[in-house]
Amino acid sequence: MQKARYSNDVMRFRRYLGMHYADERNTVTYAEGGCERKRPRRLTTIAEQQEAIAARDATIESQRAEIEAPKSATSSCAEIAR
């Protein structure tokens, strides 16, 4: 769904999408029945992108927490030797 106050905003967005669909770099090549076919990349919504970013950030935070976690109560070899 496209919402815009002025029709030229909608047309500008449609031209933008058309340019990206026509660009060869925005295609995916796959094999079907022994032939190679090209298909445009799938469009993702802003909501999908936000979910992916949130999932990635959560992974980074959990990895950071593991790295910065305090060491266990076990003593090191140097402390045991004292």
C-alpha positions in Angstrom: 0.0 0.0 0.0 1.3 3.4 -0.9 0.3 6.5 0.9 1.3 9.9 -0.1 -0.2 13.4 0.0 0.7 14.1 -3.7 0.6 11.8 -6.7 4.1 12.8 -7.8 5.5 11.2 -4.6 3.8 7.9 -5.5 5.1 8.1 -9.1 8.6 8.9 -7.9 8.5 5.8 -5.7 7.2 3.7 -8.5 10.1 4.9 -10.8 12.6 4.1 -8.0 11.2 0.5 -7.7 11.1 0.1 -11.5 14.8 1.2 -11.8 15.8 -1.4 -9.1 13.8 -4.2 -10.7 15.4 -3.5 -14.1 18.9 -3.5 -12.6 20.7 -6.8 -13.3 22.5 -6.7 -10.0 19.1 -7.0 -8.2 18.4 -10.5 -9.6 18.8 -14.0 -8.4 19.8 -16.7 -10.8 18.5 -20.2 -10.2 18.3 -23.5 -12.2 15.0 -24.8 -13.3 14.6 -27.8 -15.7 18.2 -27.5 -16.9 17.9 -23.8 -17.7 19.1 -20.8 -15.8 16.5 -18.3 -14.9 16.6 -14.9 -13.4 14.2 -13.6 -10.9 14.1 -10.2 -9.1 15.2 -10.2 -5.5 12.3 -10.4 -3.0 11.2 -7.1 -1.5 11.3 -7.0 2.2 9.1 -4.8 4.3 10.4 -2.4 6.9 8.8 -4.6 9.6 10.8 -7.6 8.4 14.0 -5.6 8.3 13.4 -4.3 11.9 12.8 -7.9 13.1 16.1 -9.0 11.5 18.0 -6.2 13.0 16.5 -6.8 16.4 17.4 -10.5 16.2 21.0 -9.6 15.1 21.4 -7.1 17.9 20.1 -9.6 20.5 22.7 -12.1 19.3 25.4 -9.5 19.5 24.3 -8.5 23.0 24.3 -12.1 24.3 27.7 -12.8 22.8 29.0 -9.5 24.4 27.5 -10.6 27.8 29.3 -14.0 27.5 32.6 -12.3 26.7 32.3 -9.7 29.5 30.9 -12.2 32.1 32.9 -12.4 35.3 35.2 -15.4 35.5 34.1 -18.4 37.5 35.0 -18.8 41.2 37.6 -21.4 40.3 41.1 -20.3 41.0 43.8 -20.0 38.4 46.9 -22.3 38.5 49.0 -19.4 39.8 46.7 -18.8 42.7 46.6 -22.5 43.6 50.5 -22.7 43.6 50.7 -20.0 46.3 
